[in-house]
Amino acid sequence: MQTHTFIKEPNGNWFIDLPAYTANGAARGDLQMVAGADTMLDVMANASNTVTMPM
């Protein structure tokens, strides 16, 4: 099992923190949480800007 961290930016957008993904030239936008994942992270964050969870 791996642990992943999600970070909420000041504009309210959530992204998964995968630096190796973008370091290899992939688009950062691919890491944005959408379609309800952002809402779930807002609930889990409990007013924080980060969520860490095992997957």
PDB file of N, CA, C, O and CB in Angstrom:
ATOM      1  N   MET A   1       0.835  -1.172   0.000  1.00  0.00           N
ATOM      2  CA  MET A   1       0.000   0.000   0.000  1.00  0.00           C
ATOM      3  C   MET A   1       0.887   1.245   0.000  1.00  0.00           C
ATOM      4  O   MET A   1       1.918   1.286   0.672  1.00  0.00           O
ATOM      5  CB  MET A   1      -0.954  -0.008   1.211  1.00  0.00           C
ATOM      6  N   GLN A   2       0.476   2.248  -0.755  1.00  0.00           N
ATOM      7  CA  GLN A   2       1.203   3.514  -0.831  1.00  0.00           C
ATOM      8  C   GLN A   2       0.413   4.601  -0.113  1.00  0.00           C
ATOM      9  O   GLN A   2      -0.806   4.501   0.033  1.00  0.00           O
ATOM     10  CB  GLN A   2       1.467   3.915  -2.306  1.00  0.00           C
ATOM     11  N   THR A   3       1.104   5.623   0.328  1.00  0.00           N
ATOM     12  CA  THR A   3       0.456   6.791   0.917  1.00  0.00           C
ATOM     13  C   THR A   3       0.550   7.938  -0.072  1.00  0.00           C
ATOM     14  O   THR A   3       1.620   8.214  -0.613  1.00  0.00           O
ATOM     15  CB  THR A   3       1.103   7.175   2.284  1.00  0.00           C
ATOM     16  N   HIS A   4      -0.575   8.607  -0.308  1.00  0.00           N
ATOM     17  CA  HIS A   4      -0.610   9.738  -1.238  1.00  0.00           C
ATOM     18  C   HIS A   4      -1.070  10.988  -0.511  1.00  0.00           C
ATOM     19  O   HIS A   4      -1.903  10.935   0.393  1.00  0.00           O
ATOM     20  CB  HIS A   4      -1.537   9.441  -2.436  1.00  0.00           C
ATOM     21  N   THR A   5      -0.508  12.116  -0.929  1.00  0.00           N
ATOM     22  CA  THR A   5      -0.874  13.407  -0.360  1.00  0.00           C
ATOM     23  C   THR A   5      -1.556  14.245  -1.429  1.00  0.00           C
ATOM     24  O   THR A   5      -1.129  14.281  -2.583  1.00  0.00           O
ATOM     25  CB  THR A   5       0.370  14.141   0.207  1.00  0.00           C
ATOM     26  N   PHE A   6      -2.622  14.917  -1.023  1.00  0.00           N
ATOM     27  CA  PHE A   6      -3.379  15.807  -1.887  1.00  0.00           C
ATOM     28  C   PHE A   6      -3.260  17.211  -1.311  1.00  0.00           C
ATOM     29  O   PHE A   6      -3.354  17.401  -0.098  1.00  0.00           O
ATOM     30  CB  PHE A   6      -4.881  15.360  -2.008  1.00  0.00           C
ATOM     31  N   ILE A   7      -3.052  18.190  -2.180  1.00  0.00           N
ATOM     32  CA  ILE A   7      -2.814  19.564  -1.751  1.00  0.00           C
ATOM     33  C   ILE A   7      -3.849  20.480  -2.394  1.00  0.00           C
ATOM     34  O   ILE A   7      -4.098  20.420  -3.598  1.00  0.00           O
ATOM     35  CB  ILE A   7      -1.377  20.020  -2.116  1.00  0.00           C
ATOM     36  N   LYS A   8      -4.447  21.331  -1.555  1.00  0.00           N
ATOM     37  CA  LYS A   8      -5.414  22.315  -2.041  1.00  0.00           C
ATOM     38  C   LYS A   8      -4.697  23.643  -2.243  1.00  0.00           C
ATOM     39  O   LYS A   8      -4.052  24.158  -1.330  1.00  0.00           O
ATOM     40  CB  LYS A   8      -6.611  22.473  -1.050  1.00  0.00           C
ATOM     41  N   GLU A   9      -4.818  24.187  -3.445  1.00  0.00           N
ATOM     42  CA  GLU A   9      -4.190  25.460  -3.762  1.00  0.00           C
ATOM     43  C   GLU A   9      -5.078  26.613  -3.289  1.00  0.00           C
ATOM     44  O   GLU A   9      -6.258  26.406  -3.009  1.00  0.00           O
ATOM     45  CB  GLU A   9      -3.918  25.569  -5.278  1.00  0.00           C
ATOM     46  N   PRO A  10      -4.525  27.818  -3.198  1.00  0.00           N
ATOM     47  CA  PRO A  10      -5.314  28.972  -2.748  1.00  0.00           C
ATOM     48  C   PRO A  10      -6.575  29.229  -3.577  1.00  0.00           C
ATOM     49  O   PRO A  10      -7.548  29.789  -3.071  1.00  0.00           O
ATOM     50  CB  PRO A  10      -4.456  30.200  -2.773  1.00  0.00           C
ATOM     51  N   ASN A  11      -6.559  28.822  -4.850  1.00  0.00           N
ATOM     52  CA  ASN A  11      -7.738  29.018  -5.700  1.00  0.00           C
ATOM     53  C   ASN A  11      -8.812  27.954  -5.474  1.00  0.00           C
ATOM     54  O   ASN A  11      -9.871  28.004  -6.100  1.00  0.00           O
ATOM     55  CB  ASN A  11      -7.325  29.018  -7.159  1.00  0.00           C
ATOM     56  N   GLY A  12      -8.548  26.988  -4.581  1.00  0.00           N
ATOM     57  CA  GLY A  12      -9.536  25.966  -4.250  1.00  0.00           C
ATOM     58  C   GLY A  12      -9.387  24.663  -5.008  1.00  0.00           C
ATOM     59  O   GLY A  12     -10.123  23.714  -4.737  1.00  0.00           O
ATOM     60  N   ASN A  13      -8.460  24.585  -5.950  1.00  0.00           N
ATOM     61  CA  ASN A  13      -8.257  23.361  -6.725  1.00  0.00           C
ATOM     62  C   ASN A  13      -7.376  22.376  -5.961  1.00  0.00           C
ATOM     63  O   ASN A  13      -6.378  22.757  -5.350  1.00  0.00           O
ATOM     64  CB  ASN A  13      -7.627  23.685  -8.090  1.00  0.00           C
ATOM     65  N   TRP A  14      -7.763  21.109  -6.007  1.00  0.00           N
ATOM     66  CA  TRP A  14      -7.003  20.028  -5.367  1.00  0.00           C
ATOM     67  C   TRP A  14      -6.165  19.295  -6.402  1.00  0.00           C
ATOM     68  O   TRP A  14      -6.615  19.053  -7.522  1.00  0.00           O
ATOM     69  CB  TRP A  14      -7.949  19.040  -4.648  1.00  0.00           C
ATOM     70  N   PHE A  15      -4.932  18.942  -6.015  1.00  0.00           N
ATOM     71  CA  PHE A  15      -4.034  18.164  -6.861  1.00  0.00           C
ATOM     72  C   PHE A  15      -3.391  17.071  -6.022  1.00  0.00           C
ATOM     73  O   PHE A  15      -3.104  17.270  -4.842  1.00  0.00           O
ATOM     74  CB  PHE A  15      -2.953  19.069  -7.513  1.00  0.00           C
ATOM     75  N   ILE A  16      -3.167  15.916  -6.638  1.00  0.00           N
ATOM     76  CA  ILE A  16      -2.379  14.889  -5.966  1.00  0.00           C
ATOM     77  C   ILE A  16      -0.911  15.277  -6.111  1.00  0.00           C
ATOM     78  O   ILE A  16      -0.503  15.781  -7.157  1.00  0.00           O
ATOM     79  CB  ILE A  16      -2.660  13.456  -6.562  1.00  0.00           C
ATOM     80  N   ASP A  17      -0.133  15.047  -5.088  1.00  0.00           N
ATOM     81  CA  ASP A  17       1.284  15.400  -5.080  1.00  0.00           C
ATOM     82  C   ASP A  17       2.099  14.231  -5.632  1.00  0.00           C
ATOM     83  O   ASP A  17       2.423  13.286  -4.913  1.00  0.00           O
ATOM     84  CB  ASP A  17       1.756  15.772  -3.644  1.00  0.00           C
ATOM     85  N   LEU A  18       2.423  14.316  -6.922  1.00  0.00           N
ATOM     86  CA  LEU A  18       3.238  13.294  -7.594  1.00  0.00           C
ATOM     87  C   LEU A  18       4.351  13.997  -8.375  1.00  0.00           C
ATOM     88  O   LEU A  18       4.268  14.101  -9.599  1.00  0.00           O
ATOM     89  CB  LEU A  18       2.359  12.398  -8.550  1.00  0.00           C
ATOM     90  N   PRO A  19       5.386  14.480  -7.692  1.00  0.00           N
ATOM     91  CA  PRO A  19       6.431  15.244  -8.377  1.00  0.00           C
ATOM     92  C   PRO A  19       7.129  14.478  -9.496  1.00  0.00           C
ATOM     93  O   PRO A  19       7.536  15.086 -10.485  1.00  0.00           O
ATOM     94  CB  PRO A  19       7.452  15.689  -7.385  1.00  0.00           C
ATOM     95  N   ALA A  20       7.276  13.182  -9.370  1.00  0.00           N
ATOM     96  CA  ALA A  20       7.943  12.402 -10.419  1.00  0.00           C
ATOM     97  C   ALA A  20       7.125  12.403 -11.709  1.00  0.00           C
ATOM     98  O   ALA A  20       7.686  12.321 -12.801  1.00  0.00           O
ATOM     99  CB  ALA A  20       8.177  10.957  -9.946  1.00  0.00           C
ATOM    100  N   TYR A  21       5.816  12.494 -11.586  1.00  0.00           N
ATOM    101  CA  TYR A  21       4.934  12.494 -12.759  1.00  0.00           C
ATOM    102  C   TYR A  21       5.196  13.726 -13.623  1.00  0.00           C
ATOM    103  O   TYR A  21       5.390  13.610 -14.834  1.00  0.00           O
ATOM    104  CB  TYR A  21       3.449  12.453 -12.324  1.00  0.00           C
ATOM    105  N   THR A  22       5.201  14.900 -13.002  1.00  0.00           N
ATOM    106  CA  THR A  22       5.435  16.115 -13.782  1.00  0.00           C
ATOM    107  C   THR A  22       6.905  16.280 -14.155  1.00  0.00           C
ATOM    108  O   THR A  22       7.214  16.905 -15.169  1.00  0.00           O
ATOM    109  CB  THR A  22       4.961  17.334 -13.005  1.00  0.00           C
ATOM    110  N   ALA A  23       7.809  15.736 -13.359  1.00  0.00           N
ATOM    111  CA  ALA A  23       9.239  15.817 -13.683  1.00  0.00           C
ATOM    112  C   ALA A  23       9.552  15.080 -14.979  1.00  0.00           C
ATOM    113  O   ALA A  23      10.530  15.394 -15.658  1.00  0.00           O
ATOM    114  CB  ALA A  23      10.082  15.241 -12.538  1.00  0.00           C
ATOM    115  N   ASN A  24       8.726  14.106 -15.317  1.00  0.00           N
ATOM    116  CA  ASN A  24       8.920  13.348 -16.555  1.00  0.00           C
ATOM    117  C   ASN A  24       8.206  13.983 -17.739  1.00  0.00           C
ATOM    118  O   ASN A  24       8.080  13.361 -18.794  1.00  0.00           O
ATOM    119  CB  ASN A  24       8.436  11.926 -16.376  1.00  0.00           C
ATOM    120  N   GLY A  25       7.735  15.224 -17.572  1.00  0.00           N
ATOM    121  CA  GLY A  25       7.153  15.955 -18.683  1.00  0.00           C
ATOM    122  C   GLY A  25       5.650  15.849 -18.822  1.00  0.00           C
ATOM    123  O   GLY A  25       5.092  16.371 -19.787  1.00  0.00           O
ATOM    124  N   ALA A  26       4.982  15.201 -17.906  1.00  0.00           N
ATOM    125  CA  ALA A  26       3.525  15.077 -17.984  1.00  0.00           C
ATOM    126  C   ALA A  26       2.865  16.384 -17.546  1.00  0.00           C
ATOM    127  O   ALA A  26       3.462  17.189 -16.831  1.00  0.00           O
ATOM    128  CB  ALA A  26       3.027  13.898 -17.108  1.00  0.00           C
ATOM    129  N   ALA A  27       1.641  16.575 -17.983  1.00  0.00           N
ATOM    130  CA  ALA A  27       0.906  17.798 -17.669  1.00  0.00           C
ATOM    131  C   ALA A  27       0.429  17.805 -16.219  1.00  0.00           C
ATOM    132  O   ALA A  27      -0.140  16.821 -15.745  1.00  0.00           O
ATOM    133  CB  ALA A  27      -0.286  17.956 -18.612  1.00  0.00           C
ATOM    134  N   ARG A  28       0.657  18.890 -15.532  1.00  0.00           N
ATOM    135  CA  ARG A  28       0.234  19.025 -14.143  1.00  0.00           C
ATOM    136  C   ARG A  28      -1.286  18.936 -14.029  1.00  0.00           C
ATOM    137  O   ARG A  28      -1.807  18.426 -13.037  1.00  0.00           O
ATOM    138  CB  ARG A  28       0.735  20.351 -13.556  1.00  0.00           C
ATOM    139  N   GLY A  29      -1.986  19.424 -15.026  1.00  0.00           N
ATOM    140  CA  GLY A  29      -3.445  19.379 -15.029  1.00  0.00           C
ATOM    141  C   GLY A  29      -3.997  17.969 -14.934  1.00  0.00           C
ATOM    142  O   GLY A  29      -5.129  17.772 -14.492  1.00  0.00           O
ATOM    143  N   ASP A  30      -3.209  16.989 -15.345  1.00  0.00           N
ATOM    144  CA  ASP A  30      -3.635  15.588 -15.232  1.00  0.00           C
ATOM    145  C   ASP A  30      -3.784  15.160 -13.780  1.00  0.00           C
ATOM    146  O   ASP A  30      -4.438  14.156 -13.497  1.00  0.00           O
ATOM    147  CB  ASP A  30      -2.640  14.673 -15.939  1.00  0.00           C
ATOM    148  N   LEU A  31      -3.191  15.900 -12.862  1.00  0.00           N
ATOM    149  CA  LEU A  31      -3.190  15.535 -11.448  1.00  0.00           C
ATOM    150  C   LEU A  31      -4.291  16.233 -10.651  1.00  0.00           C
ATOM    151  O   LEU A  31      -4.408  16.032  -9.442  1.00  0.00           O
ATOM    152  CB  LEU A  31      -1.850  15.858 -10.841  1.00  0.00           C
ATOM    153  N   GLN A  32      -5.098  17.053 -11.328  1.00  0.00           N
ATOM    154  CA  GLN A  32      -6.163  17.776 -10.628  1.00  0.00           C
ATOM    155  C   GLN A  32      -7.319  16.846 -10.280  1.00  0.00           C
ATOM    156  O   GLN A  32      -7.708  15.989 -11.074  1.00  0.00           O
ATOM    157  CB  GLN A  32      -6.669  18.945 -11.483  1.00  0.00           C
ATOM    158  N   MET A  33      -7.853  17.028  -9.091  1.00  0.00           N
ATOM    159  CA  MET A  33      -8.989  16.231  -8.630  1.00  0.00           C
ATOM    160  C   MET A  33     -10.284  16.913  -9.078  1.00  0.00           C
ATOM    161  O   MET A  33     -10.514  18.081  -8.765  1.00  0.00           O
ATOM    162  CB  MET A  33      -8.960  16.054  -7.072  1.00  0.00           C
ATOM    163  N   VAL A  34     -11.123  16.185  -9.808  1.00  0.00           N
ATOM    164  CA  VAL A  34     -12.378  16.721 -10.347  1.00  0.00           C
ATOM    165  C   VAL A  34     -13.492  15.695 -10.172  1.00  0.00           C
ATOM    166  O   VAL A  34     -13.270  14.606  -9.642  1.00  0.00           O
ATOM    167  CB  VAL A  34     -12.221  17.103 -11.846  1.00  0.00           C
ATOM    168  N   ALA A  35     -14.683  16.053 -10.621  1.00  0.00           N
ATOM    169  CA  ALA A  35     -15.836  15.140 -10.658  1.00  0.00           C
ATOM    170  C   ALA A  35     -16.175  14.541  -9.296  1.00  0.00           C
ATOM    171  O   ALA A  35     -16.472  13.351  -9.184  1.00  0.00           O
ATOM    172  CB  ALA A  35     -15.569  14.023 -11.639  1.00  0.00           C
ATOM    173  N   GLY A  36     -16.128  15.377  -8.271  1.00  0.00           N
ATOM    174  CA  GLY A  36     -16.493  14.918  -6.939  1.00  0.00           C
ATOM    175  C   GLY A  36     -15.316  14.586  -6.046  1.00  0.00           C
ATOM    176  O   GLY A  36     -15.447  14.612  -4.822  1.00  0.00           O
ATOM    177  N   ALA A  37     -14.173  14.274  -6.629  1.00  0.00           N
ATOM    178  CA  ALA A  37     -12.992  13.981  -5.805  1.00  0.00           C
ATOM    179  C   ALA A  37     -12.581  15.221  -5.018  1.00  0.00           C
ATOM    180  O   ALA A  37     -12.140  15.119  -3.873  1.00  0.00           O
ATOM    181  CB  ALA A  37     -11.813  13.489  -6.688  1.00  0.00           C
ATOM    182  N   ASP A  38     -12.727  16.389  -5.633  1.00  0.00           N
ATOM    183  CA  ASP A  38     -12.404  17.634  -4.939  1.00  0.00           C
ATOM    184  C   ASP A  38     -13.340  17.871  -3.759  1.00  0.00           C
ATOM    185  O   ASP A  38     -12.904  18.332  -2.704  1.00  0.00           O
ATOM    186  CB  ASP A  38     -12.474  18.814  -5.907  1.00  0.00           C
ATOM    187  N   THR A  39     -14.610  17.563  -3.927  1.00  0.00           N
ATOM    188  CA  THR A  39     -15.583  17.707  -2.843  1.00  0.00           C
ATOM    189  C   THR A  39     -15.271  16.738  -1.710  1.00  0.00           C
ATOM    190  O   THR A  39     -15.338  17.110  -0.539  1.00  0.00           O
ATOM    191  CB  THR A  39     -17.011  17.474  -3.362  1.00  0.00           C
ATOM    192  N   MET A  40     -14.933  15.502  -2.053  1.00  0.00           N
ATOM    193  CA  MET A  40     -14.575  14.511  -1.040  1.00  0.00           C
ATOM    194  C   MET A  40     -13.358  14.985  -0.244  1.00  0.00           C
ATOM    195  O   MET A  40     -13.325  14.846   0.979  1.00  0.00           O
ATOM    196  CB  MET A  40     -14.290  13.139  -1.697  1.00  0.00           C
ATOM    197  N   LEU A  41     -12.364  15.543  -0.930  1.00  0.00           N
ATOM    198  CA  LEU A  41     -11.165  16.029  -0.252  1.00  0.00           C
ATOM    199  C   LEU A  41     -11.483  17.217   0.656  1.00  0.00           C
ATOM    200  O   LEU A  41     -10.896  17.341   1.731  1.00  0.00           O
ATOM    201  CB  LEU A  41     -10.100  16.422  -1.278  1.00  0.00           C
ATOM    202  N   ASP A  42     -12.399  18.089   0.241  1.00  0.00           N
ATOM    203  CA  ASP A  42     -12.813  19.196   1.107  1.00  0.00           C
ATOM    204  C   ASP A  42     -13.383  18.671   2.419  1.00  0.00           C
ATOM    205  O   ASP A  42     -13.082  19.210   3.484  1.00  0.00           O
ATOM    206  CB  ASP A  42     -13.852  20.081   0.396  1.00  0.00           C
ATOM    207  N   VAL A  43     -14.194  17.635   2.352  1.00  0.00           N
ATOM    208  CA  VAL A  43     -14.786  17.041   3.555  1.00  0.00           C
ATOM    209  C   VAL A  43     -13.701  16.396   4.409  1.00  0.00           C
ATOM    210  O   VAL A  43     -13.659  16.601   5.622  1.00  0.00           O
ATOM    211  CB  VAL A  43     -15.865  15.998   3.178  1.00  0.00           C
ATOM    212  N   MET A  44     -12.837  15.627   3.787  1.00  0.00           N
ATOM    213  CA  MET A  44     -11.780  14.928   4.521  1.00  0.00           C
ATOM    214  C   MET A  44     -10.763  15.892   5.133  1.00  0.00           C
ATOM    215  O   MET A  44     -10.192  15.604   6.186  1.00  0.00           O
ATOM    216  CB  MET A  44     -11.067  13.952   3.599  1.00  0.00           C
ATOM    217  N   ALA A  45     -10.535  17.030   4.482  1.00  0.00           N
ATOM    218  CA  ALA A  45      -9.519  17.983   4.932  1.00  0.00           C
ATOM    219  C   ALA A  45      -9.911  18.694   6.222  1.00  0.00           C
ATOM    220  O   ALA A  45      -9.043  19.124   6.982  1.00  0.00           O
ATOM    221  CB  ALA A  45      -9.261  19.005   3.853  1.00  0.00           C
ATOM    222  N   ASN A  46     -11.208  18.818   6.471  1.00  0.00           N
ATOM    223  CA  ASN A  46     -11.670  19.486   7.693  1.00  0.00           C
ATOM    224  C   ASN A  46     -10.978  20.844   7.870  1.00  0.00           C
ATOM    225  O   ASN A  46     -10.381  21.117   8.912  1.00  0.00           O
ATOM    226  CB  ASN A  46     -11.409  18.591   8.927  1.00  0.00           C
ATOM    227  N   ALA A  47     -11.069  21.688   6.836  1.00  0.00           N
ATOM    228  CA  ALA A  47     -10.526  23.052   6.804  1.00  0.00           C
ATOM    229  C   ALA A  47      -9.000  23.106   6.643  1.00  0.00           C
ATOM    230  O   ALA A  47      -8.415  24.181   6.776  1.00  0.00           O
ATOM    231  CB  ALA A  47     -10.915  23.776   8.070  1.00  0.00           C
ATOM    232  N   SER A  48      -8.355  21.996   6.366  1.00  0.00           N
ATOM    233  CA  SER A  48      -6.916  21.969   6.106  1.00  0.00           C
ATOM    234  C   SER A  48      -6.682  22.082   4.601  1.00  0.00           C
ATOM    235  O   SER A  48      -7.626  21.987   3.816  1.00  0.00           O
ATOM    236  CB  SER A  48      -6.265  20.665   6.673  1.00  0.00           C
ATOM    237  N   ASN A  49      -5.442  22.281   4.202  1.00  0.00           N
ATOM    238  CA  ASN A  49      -5.096  22.346   2.781  1.00  0.00           C
ATOM    239  C   ASN A  49      -4.394  21.097   2.292  1.00  0.00           C
ATOM    240  O   ASN A  49      -3.948  21.046   1.145  1.00  0.00           O
ATOM    241  CB  ASN A  49      -4.225  23.541   2.518  1.00  0.00           C
ATOM    242  N   THR A  50      -4.289  20.086   3.145  1.00  0.00           N
ATOM    243  CA  THR A  50      -3.680  18.822   2.731  1.00  0.00           C
ATOM    244  C   THR A  50      -4.469  17.646   3.291  1.00  0.00           C
ATOM    245  O   THR A  50      -5.064  17.717   4.367  1.00  0.00           O
ATOM    246  CB  THR A  50      -2.211  18.749   3.192  1.00  0.00           C
ATOM    247  N   VAL A  51      -4.450  16.575   2.530  1.00  0.00           N
ATOM    248  CA  VAL A  51      -5.029  15.302   2.955  1.00  0.00           C
ATOM    249  C   VAL A  51      -4.024  14.229   2.574  1.00  0.00           C
ATOM    250  O   VAL A  51      -3.544  14.196   1.441  1.00  0.00           O
ATOM    251  CB  VAL A  51      -6.450  15.039   2.295  1.00  0.00           C
ATOM    252  N   THR A  52      -3.706  13.357   3.512  1.00  0.00           N
ATOM    253  CA  THR A  52      -2.816  12.230   3.245  1.00  0.00           C
ATOM    254  C   THR A  52      -3.574  10.956   3.547  1.00  0.00           C
ATOM    255  O   THR A  52      -4.197  10.823   4.600  1.00  0.00           O
ATOM    256  CB  THR A  52      -1.505  12.317   4.089  1.00  0.00           C
ATOM    257  N   MET A  53      -3.516  10.008   2.599  1.00  0.00           N
ATOM    258  CA  MET A  53      -4.251   8.760   2.801  1.00  0.00           C
ATOM    259  C   MET A  53      -3.542   7.587   2.148  1.00  0.00           C
ATOM    260  O   MET A  53      -2.880   7.742   1.122  1.00  0.00           O
ATOM    261  CB  MET A  53      -5.665   8.882   2.251  1.00  0.00           C
ATOM    262  N   PRO A  54      -3.684   6.415   2.748  1.00  0.00           N
ATOM    263  CA  PRO A  54      -3.148   5.197   2.129  1.00  0.00           C
ATOM    264  C   PRO A  54      -4.077   4.739   1.009  1.00  0.00           C
ATOM    265  O   PRO A  54      -5.296   4.876   1.102  1.00  0.00           O
ATOM    266  CB  PRO A  54      -2.970   4.066   3.185  1.00  0.00           C
ATOM    267  N   MET A  55      -3.490   4.201  -0.035  1.00  0.00           N
ATOM    268  CA  MET A  55      -4.276   3.675  -1.161  1.00  0.00           C
ATOM    269  C   MET A  55      -3.665   2.378  -1.621  1.00  0.00           C
ATOM    270  O   MET A  55      -4.165   1.759  -2.560  1.00  0.00           O
ATOM    271  CB  MET A  55      -4.344   4.689  -2.333  1.00  0.00           C
TER     272      MET A  55
END
